Amino acid sequence: MSHALLARLDAAFNAVYTWRYNPLYYTGQLVIAAFVALLVTGLYLLLFYRIGAPYESVARITQQVWAGRWIRSLHRYASAAVVVAGVLHAIRYFAQDRSWGPRALAWISGIILFALFYLCGWTGYVMVWDVQAQLFAAEGARLFDFLPIFSEPIGRTFVGERDMPAAFFFLNLFAHIAVPVGIALGLWIHLSRLARSYLLPPRPLLWGATLLLVAVSVAWPMGMTPKADLLHLPSATPFDVLYGFWLPVTRALPAGSVWVGVLAGFGILIMIPSLVRPQPGTGPQPAVVTERMCTGCEQCYIDCPYEAISMEPRTDGREGVVAVVEAAKCTACAICAGSCAPMCIGIPDVGGRDQLAHAREFLTRHAPGPEDVVVIACERGAGGIGRGDGSPETPVLPVPCSGSLHTSVVEVLLRGGAGGVLVVSCRPGDCWNREGVKWLDERVHHGREAELQERVDRSRVRVGHAGAAERGHVLALIEEFRSEIRSR
């Protein structure tokens, strides 16, 4: 259900932004872009911040009409963008069932990264030292006083006639600067199992998002709320739905109950990979290699999106190297099957030779004629026709990923009588296996091994893209291609 809802949302955004610049496809990259914006604007703000007069220094920054005011606002709005994009990123991967198995490290590190972003944001709010900062600090102190880690209650620091010591603001500033170092390390861990990390969204989307944040910062700059007063607990403060949503709840509960809720929620999120993974023996199996047939060409090693394949010395007495699959990293995407010219690697039942057997069985069952179009459809996207969701009156051969398709299958289908072969993949920005669509295009049109042979008539082959909820687009592609084939 969640995947179907996400697919419809993707289709709606594609209609507005096109699939090339759909922001929902690049939520992770948008988080990194916003993080970079936070670093750049934060360095400027740091030049004018004074721990001896935090409120006054922020007020002076805000009075800089031509720079400080909108840079501070951009810093704040970028922090909001991190939360929004991060939540959407997590929801997307959960809905697409991409949070368990070899992807568990990315999920767990992502949850920890999200907590670090929040910690960094809270310390940033406190740096202003207005009434909102006072509320954050006082509630945080109340919660930490419950833990047996301080010799004296730190909550006493935030009440009384004395001003807050500069040491408090120094420690807060140190945390605000140090946490991003932890975030950078966390991002490295988060991306460590990806063969090629795409850190930023496409340039038009990147500049569009940047200009949007700048425009909002100029049009609605951040103002100043009253200065914190330790003699009075603020009765009314601005409500920040992204960073302060928890305050109304925690203030009404005992500190112990709050900690139980926080730890339980965090624990559930961390355990998601274990909770949603298939039962042993029922999930997809990792790729296997037939060593005696491997030529050591390294193409599967290069194409693997998750660095699950390495080239090791042969053990069969022959010279050279052979592909070895590290099962713990293999997501069973089967892209290696489409990479291998001698067809010696792939997940069970999806290797190149298995695909040829399925194709021949398919031809026997459907017997397509010279005016018929055969569709090879990704099971994840392609308007759902690869899963049999309302398949059109056209023979459909499903594949787990368009990148797993061995191009010899296309040739076999054409030789078997089909007038044309239409391969329909996911949208390029939304491939469940990251690079399947990219490698498919390279193999069909640009000679990447295992390439579609030159002897195949390219006018009888078409590659299209569609999301899971874009069935109408797939039907249009089929009808257009069928008309071309029949008009020959």
C-alpha positions as CSV (number, residue, x, y, z in Angstrom):
1,M,0.0,0.0,0.0
2,S,2.8,2.4,0.9
3,H,4.6,1.6,-2.3
4,A,1.5,2.2,-4.4
5,L,1.0,5.6,-2.7
6,L,4.6,6.5,-3.3
7,A,4.4,5.5,-6.9
8,R,1.3,7.8,-7.4
9,L,3.1,10.6,-5.7
10,D,6.2,10.1,-8.0
11,A,3.9,10.1,-11.1
12,A,2.3,13.4,-9.9
13,F,5.8,15.0,-9.4
14,N,7.0,13.7,-12.7
15,A,4.1,15.5,-14.4
16,V,5.3,18.8,-12.9
17,Y,9.1,18.5,-12.7
18,T,9.7,15.7,-15.3
19,W,11.5,12.5,-14.3
20,R,14.9,14.2,-14.8
21,Y,14.4,16.7,-12.0
22,N,11.8,15.0,-9.7
23,P,13.0,16.1,-6.2
24,L,11.5,12.9,-4.7
25,Y,14.1,10.9,-6.6
26,Y,16.9,12.9,-5.1
27,T,16.0,13.3,-1.4
28,G,19.3,11.9,-0.2
29,Q,21.3,14.2,-2.5
30,L,19.2,17.2,-1.4
31,V,20.1,16.4,2.2
32,I,23.8,16.7,1.3
33,A,23.2,19.9,-0.7
34,A,21.4,21.5,2.3
35,F,24.3,20.3,4.6
36,V,26.8,22.1,2.3
37,A,24.6,25.2,2.5
38,L,24.6,25.0,6.3
39,L,28.4,24.7,6.3
40,V,28.9,27.7,4.0
41,T,26.4,30.0,5.7
42,G,27.5,28.8,9.2
43,L,31.1,29.8,8.5
44,Y,29.9,33.4,7.7
45,L,27.8,33.5,10.9
46,L,30.6,32.2,13.0
47,L,32.7,35.3,12.0
48,F,30.3,37.6,13.8
49,Y,29.1,35.4,16.7
50,R,30.3,36.2,20.2
51,I,30.0,33.8,23.1
52,G,30.2,36.7,25.6
53,A,27.1,38.3,24.0
54,P,25.3,35.7,22.0
55,Y,21.9,37.4,21.7
56,E,23.4,40.8,20.9
57,S,25.8,39.3,18.3
58,V,23.0,37.5,16.5
59,A,20.9,40.7,16.6
60,R,23.8,42.6,14.9
61,I,24.0,39.8,12.2
62,T,20.2,40.2,11.6
63,Q,20.6,44.0,11.2
64,Q,23.0,43.4,8.3
65,V,20.4,44.1,5.6
66,W,22.6,43.2,2.6
67,A,24.2,40.0,4.0
68,G,23.7,38.8,7.6
69,R,19.9,38.9,7.6
70,W,19.3,36.7,4.7
71,I,22.4,34.5,5.3
72,R,21.1,33.7,8.8
73,S,17.7,33.0,7.3
74,L,19.2,30.8,4.7
75,H,21.0,28.9,7.4
76,R,17.7,28.3,9.2
77,Y,15.7,27.3,6.2
78,A,18.5,25.0,5.0
79,S,18.3,23.2,8.4
80,A,14.5,22.8,7.8
81,A,15.3,21.4,4.3
82,V,17.6,18.8,5.9
83,V,14.7,17.5,8.1
84,V,12.1,17.5,5.3
85,A,14.4,15.8,2.8
86,G,15.7,13.4,5.4
87,V,12.2,12.2,6.4
88,L,11.2,11.8,2.8
89,H,14.4,9.8,2.1
90,A,13.7,7.4,5.0
91,I,10.0,7.0,4.1
92,R,10.9,6.3,0.5
93,Y,13.5,3.6,1.3
94,F,11.2,2.0,3.8
95,A,8.2,2.0,1.4
96,Q,10.4,0.5,-1.3
97,D,11.6,-2.3,1.0
98,R,15.2,-1.1,0.8
99,S,16.1,-1.1,4.4
100,W,17.2,-4.6,5.2
101,G,19.9,-7.1,4.3
102,P,23.1,-5.5,2.8
103,R,21.3,-2.1,2.9
104,A,20.9,-2.3,6.7
105,L,24.1,-0.4,7.3
106,A,22.8,2.5,5.2
107,W,19.5,2.5,7.1
108,I,21.1,2.3,10.6
109,S,23.7,4.9,9.8
110,G,21.0,7.1,8.3
111,I,18.9,7.0,11.5
112,I,22.0,8.0,13.5
113,L,22.8,10.8,11.0
114,F,19.3,12.1,11.5
115,A,19.8,12.2,15.2
116,L,23.1,14.1,14.7
117,F,21.4,16.6,12.5
118,Y,18.8,17.2,15.2
119,L,21.4,17.6,17.8
120,C,23.3,20.1,15.7
121,G,20.0,22.0,15.0
122,W,19.1,22.2,18.7
123,T,22.6,23.6,19.6
124,G,22.1,26.1,16.9
125,Y,18.8,27.2,18.3
126,V,20.4,27.7,21.8
127,M,23.2,29.8,20.3
128,V,20.7,32.6,19.7
129,W,19.8,32.7,23.4
130,D,16.3,34.1,22.9
131,V,13.1,32.8,24.7
132,Q,12.9,29.9,22.3
133,A,16.5,28.9,23.1
134,Q,15.8,29.2,26.8
135,L,12.9,26.8,26.5
136,F,15.0,24.3,24.5
137,A,17.8,24.6,27.1
138,A,15.6,24.4,30.2
139,E,13.7,21.4,28.9
140,G,16.9,19.7,27.8
141,A,18.4,20.3,31.3
142,R,15.3,18.8,33.0
143,L,15.6,15.7,30.9
144,F,19.3,15.3,31.5
145,D,18.9,15.8,35.2
146,F,17.0,12.6,35.3
147,L,20.2,10.7,34.3
148,P,22.8,10.0,37.0
149,I,25.6,11.7,35.1
150,F,25.9,15.1,36.8
151,S,26.9,15.7,40.4
152,E,24.5,18.6,40.7
153,P,21.3,19.3,38.7
154,I,22.2,21.4,35.7
155,G,18.6,22.7,35.6
156,R,19.6,25.2,38.3
157,T,21.9,26.9,35.8
158,F,18.9,28.2,33.8
159,V,17.1,29.9,36.7
160,G,18.1,32.8,38.9
161,E,19.5,36.3,38.7
162,R,22.9,35.5,37.3
163,D,23.6,35.6,33.6
164,M,24.5,32.4,31.8
165,P,28.3,31.9,32.0
166,A,30.3,32.2,28.8
167,A,31.5,28.7,29.4
168,F,28.0,27.3,28.6
169,F,27.9,29.1,25.2
170,F,31.5,28.0,24.5
171,L,30.5,24.4,25.0
172,N,27.3,24.8,23.0
173,L,29.3,26.4,20.2
174,F,31.9,23.6,20.3
175,A,29.1,21.0,20.0
176,H,27.5,22.9,17.2
177,I,30.9,22.9,15.3
178,A,32.0,19.4,16.3
179,V,28.7,17.5,15.4
180,P,29.1,18.3,11.7
181,V,32.4,16.5,11.8
182,G,30.5,13.5,13.1
183,I,27.9,14.0,10.3
184,A,30.6,14.0,7.7
185,L,32.0,10.7,9.1
186,G,28.5,9.3,9.2
187,L,27.9,10.2,5.6
188,W,31.0,8.3,4.6
189,I,29.8,5.3,6.5
190,H,26.3,5.7,5.0
191,L,27.7,5.6,1.5
192,S,30.5,3.2,2.1
193,R,28.9,0.2,0.3
194,L,28.0,2.1,-2.9
195,A,30.3,1.7,-5.8
196,R,29.7,5.2,-7.2
197,S,28.2,7.8,-4.9
198,Y,26.2,10.6,-6.5
199,L,26.4,13.2,-3.8
200,L,24.5,16.1,-5.4
201,P,21.3,16.2,-7.4
202,P,21.3,17.2,-11.1
203,R,22.5,20.7,-11.6
204,P,19.2,22.3,-12.6
205,L,17.5,20.8,-9.5
206,L,20.5,21.8,-7.3
207,W,20.4,25.4,-8.5
208,G,16.6,25.5,-8.4
209,A,16.5,24.4,-4.8
210,T,19.3,26.8,-3.9
211,L,17.5,29.7,-5.5
212,L,14.3,28.8,-3.8
213,L,15.9,28.8,-0.4
214,V,17.6,32.1,-1.2
215,A,14.3,33.6,-2.4
216,V,12.5,32.5,0.7
217,S,15.3,33.8,2.9
218,V,15.1,37.3,1.3
219,A,11.3,37.4,1.2
220,W,10.7,36.1,4.7
221,P,13.9,36.8,6.7
222,M,14.2,35.5,10.3
223,G,13.6,38.1,13.0
224,M,14.5,38.3,16.6
225,T,12.3,37.2,19.5
226,P,12.8,38.6,23.1
227,K,16.0,37.8,24.8
228,A,16.1,34.9,27.3
229,D,15.3,35.9,30.9
230,L,16.3,33.4,33.6
231,L,14.0,35.0,36.1
232,H,11.0,34.1,34.1
233,L,10.1,30.9,32.2
234,P,8.8,32.1,28.8
235,S,5.0,31.7,28.6
236,A,4.8,32.1,24.8
237,T,7.5,31.2,22.3
238,P,7.5,30.6,18.5
239,F,6.6,27.0,17.7
240,D,9.0,25.2,15.4
241,V,7.2,22.3,14.0
242,L,10.4,20.6,12.7
243,Y,12.8,21.0,15.6
244,G,10.5,21.8,18.5
245,F,7.6,19.4,17.8
246,W,8.5,17.4,20.9
247,L,8.3,20.2,23.4
248,P,4.6,20.2,24.0
249,V,4.7,16.5,24.6
250,T,7.8,16.2,26.8
251,R,6.8,19.2,29.0
252,A,3.6,17.4,30.0
253,L,5.4,14.1,30.9
254,P,7.8,13.0,33.6
255,A,11.4,12.9,32.5
256,G,11.6,9.2,32.9
257,S,8.6,8.6,30.7
258,V,10.2,10.8,28.0
259,W,13.4,8.8,28.1
260,V,11.5,5.5,27.8
261,G,9.6,6.8,24.8
262,V,12.8,8.2,23.1
263,L,14.8,5.0,23.6
264,A,11.9,2.8,22.5
265,G,11.3,4.9,19.3
266,F,15.0,5.0,18.5
267,G,15.3,1.3,19.1
268,I,12.4,0.4,16.8
269,L,13.9,2.6,14.0
270,I,17.3,0.9,14.4
271,M,15.6,-2.6,14.4
272,I,13.6,-2.0,11.2
273,P,16.1,-4.0,9.1
274,S,15.5,-7.0,11.4
275,L,11.8,-6.5,11.6
276,V,11.1,-6.3,7.8
277,R,13.6,-8.8,6.4
278,P,12.1,-12.0,4.9
279,Q,12.2,-15.2,6.8
280,P,15.4,-17.2,6.3
281,G,15.3,-19.1,3.0
282,T,12.4,-17.0,1.5
283,G,14.3,-13.9,0.4
284,P,16.4,-13.3,-2.8
285,Q,19.6,-15.3,-3.0
286,P,23.0,-13.7,-3.7
287,A,24.6,-14.1,-7.1
288,V,26.8,-17.1,-7.8
289,V,29.7,-17.6,-10.3
290,T,30.5,-20.5,-12.5
291,E,34.3,-20.3,-12.2
292,R,35.2,-22.5,-15.1
293,M,33.4,-20.2,-17.5
294,C,34.6,-16.9,-16.1
295,T,37.1,-15.1,-18.3
296,G,38.1,-12.5,-15.7
297,C,37.0,-9.6,-17.9
298,E,36.0,-7.6,-14.7
299,Q,32.8,-6.2,-16.3
300,C,30.6,-7.5,-13.5
301,Y,33.0,-6.1,-11.0
302,I,32.9,-2.7,-12.6
303,D,29.1,-2.6,-13.0
304,C,28.1,-3.9,-9.6
305,P,26.4,-0.9,-7.8
306,Y,27.2,-2.2,-4.3
307,E,30.9,-3.4,-4.6
308,A,29.7,-6.9,-3.9
309,I,32.1,-8.4,-6.5
310,S,35.8,-8.7,-6.3
311,M,38.4,-10.2,-8.7
312,E,40.5,-12.9,-7.0
313,P,43.2,-15.3,-8.2
314,R,41.7,-18.4,-9.8
315,T,41.6,-21.6,-7.9
316,D,41.1,-24.0,-10.8
317,G,44.8,-24.1,-11.8
318,R,44.5,-21.6,-14.6
319,E,46.2,-18.2,-14.7
320,G,44.3,-14.9,-14.2
321,V,41.5,-13.8,-12.0
322,V,37.9,-14.8,-11.4
323,A,34.8,-13.0,-10.1
324,V,34.0,-13.7,-6.5
325,V,30.7,-12.5,-4.9
326,E,30.6,-11.3,-1.3
327,A,27.2,-12.6,-0.2
328,A,27.0,-10.1,2.7
329,K,27.1,-7.2,0.3
330,C,25.0,-8.7,-2.5
331,T,21.5,-7.2,-2.8
332,A,20.5,-9.7,-5.5
333,C,20.0,-6.9,-8.0
334,A,21.2,-9.3,-10.8
335,I,22.9,-6.5,-12.7
336,C,25.9,-8.7,-13.0
337,A,23.9,-11.1,-15.1
338,G,23.4,-8.4,-17.7
339,S,27.1,-7.6,-17.6
340,C,28.5,-11.0,-18.3
341,A,29.0,-11.9,-22.0
342,P,29.8,-15.6,-21.2
343,M,26.8,-15.8,-18.9
344,C,28.6,-17.2,-15.9
345,I,27.2,-15.1,-13.1
346,G,23.8,-14.1,-11.8
347,I,21.3,-14.8,-9.1
348,P,19.5,-18.2,-9.3
349,D,17.1,-18.4,-12.2
350,V,18.1,-14.9,-13.5
351,G,21.6,-15.7,-15.0
352,G,22.1,-15.1,-18.7
353,R,21.5,-18.7,-19.6
354,D,18.3,-18.8,-17.4
355,Q,17.1,-15.7,-19.2
356,L,17.6,-17.3,-22.6
357,A,15.7,-20.4,-21.5
358,H,12.8,-18.2,-20.2
359,A,12.8,-16.3,-23.5
360,R,12.5,-19.5,-25.6
361,E,9.7,-20.7,-23.4
362,F,8.1,-17.3,-23.8
363,L,8.3,-17.6,-27.6
364,T,6.7,-21.1,-27.5
365,R,3.9,-19.9,-25.3
366,H,3.0,-16.6,-27.2
367,A,4.4,-17.2,-30.7
368,P,4.6,-13.5,-31.6
369,G,4.4,-12.5,-35.2
370,P,6.2,-9.9,-37.4
371,E,3.6,-7.2,-36.5
372,D,3.7,-7.9,-32.7
373,V,5.6,-6.0,-30.1
374,V,7.1,-8.0,-27.2
375,V,7.6,-6.0,-24.0
376,I,10.3,-6.7,-21.5
377,A,9.2,-5.0,-18.3
378,C,10.9,-4.2,-15.0
379,E,9.0,-5.8,-12.2
380,R,9.4,-2.7,-10.0
381,G,8.4,0.0,-12.4
382,A,7.1,0.0,-16.0
383,G,3.6,0.9,-15.0
384,G,3.2,-2.3,-13.1
385,I,2.9,-4.5,-16.2
386,G,5.9,-6.5,-15.2
387,R,4.0,-7.7,-12.1
388,G,0.9,-8.5,-14.2
389,D,-1.0,-5.4,-13.0
390,G,-3.5,-5.0,-15.7
391,S,-1.1,-6.1,-18.5
392,P,-2.0,-4.8,-21.9
393,E,-2.9,-7.1,-24.8
394,T,0.8,-7.5,-25.6
395,P,3.1,-10.3,-24.5
396,V,5.1,-9.2,-21.4
397,L,8.4,-10.8,-20.3
398,P,9.2,-9.6,-16.7
399,V,12.7,-9.1,-15.4
400,P,13.6,-8.2,-11.8
401,C,15.6,-5.2,-13.0
402,S,16.1,-3.8,-16.5
403,G,19.9,-3.8,-15.7
404,S,19.8,-7.5,-15.2
405,L,18.6,-8.1,-18.8
406,H,21.1,-9.8,-21.0
407,T,21.0,-8.3,-24.4
408,S,21.1,-11.7,-26.0
409,V,17.5,-12.1,-24.9
410,V,16.4,-9.2,-27.1
411,E,18.2,-10.9,-30.1
412,V,16.5,-14.3,-29.3
413,L,13.0,-12.7,-29.2
414,L,13.6,-10.9,-32.6
415,R,14.9,-14.1,-34.1
416,G,12.0,-16.0,-32.7
417,G,9.5,-14.0,-34.8
418,A,8.7,-10.8,-32.8
419,G,8.4,-7.7,-34.9
420,G,9.9,-5.5,-32.2
421,V,11.1,-5.6,-28.6
422,L,10.2,-2.8,-26.2
423,V,12.2,-2.7,-23.0
424,V,10.5,-0.7,-20.3
425,S,12.5,0.1,-17.2
426,C,12.0,2.2,-14.1
427,R,12.6,6.0,-14.4
428,P,16.4,6.6,-14.5
429,G,16.4,8.5,-11.3
430,D,14.4,5.9,-9.4
431,C,16.1,2.6,-10.3
432,W,15.7,0.3,-7.2
433,N,19.2,-1.0,-7.9
434,R,20.7,2.5,-8.6
435,E,22.3,1.9,-12.0
436,G,20.2,-0.7,-13.8
437,V,18.7,1.8,-16.2
438,K,22.0,3.4,-16.9
439,W,23.7,0.1,-17.8
440,L,20.8,-1.0,-19.9
441,D,21.1,2.1,-22.0
442,E,24.9,1.7,-22.3
443,R,24.6,-1.9,-23.4
444,V,21.8,-1.3,-26.0
445,H,23.0,2.0,-27.5
446,H,26.7,2.5,-26.6
447,G,28.4,-0.8,-26.9
448,R,29.0,-1.5,-23.2
449,E,29.7,-5.2,-22.5
450,A,27.6,-7.3,-22.7
451,E,26.4,-5.2,-25.6
452,L,23.5,-5.7,-28.1
453,Q,25.3,-7.1,-31.1
454,E,25.7,-5.0,-34.3
455,R,23.8,-7.5,-36.3
456,V,20.6,-6.7,-34.5
457,D,18.3,-4.2,-36.3
458,R,18.2,-1.3,-33.8
459,S,15.0,0.1,-35.5
460,R,13.2,-3.0,-34.0
461,V,14.4,-2.3,-30.5
462,R,13.1,0.5,-28.2
463,V,13.9,1.4,-24.6
464,G,11.4,3.3,-22.5
465,H,11.0,4.4,-18.9
466,A,8.0,4.6,-16.6
467,G,7.3,4.6,-12.9
468,A,5.1,2.0,-11.2
469,A,2.0,4.1,-11.4
470,E,2.5,5.4,-15.0
471,R,0.7,2.6,-16.8
472,G,-0.9,5.0,-19.3
473,H,2.6,6.2,-20.4
474,V,3.6,2.5,-21.0
475,L,0.5,1.8,-23.1
476,A,1.3,4.9,-25.1
477,L,4.9,3.7,-25.7
478,I,3.6,0.3,-26.8
479,E,1.0,1.7,-29.2
480,E,3.5,4.1,-30.7
481,F,6.1,1.4,-31.2
482,R,3.5,-1.1,-32.6
483,S,2.4,1.5,-35.1
484,E,6.0,2.0,-36.3
485,I,6.5,-1.8,-36.6
486,R,3.2,-2.3,-38.6
487,S,3.9,0.6,-40.9
488,R,7.1,-0.9,-42.3
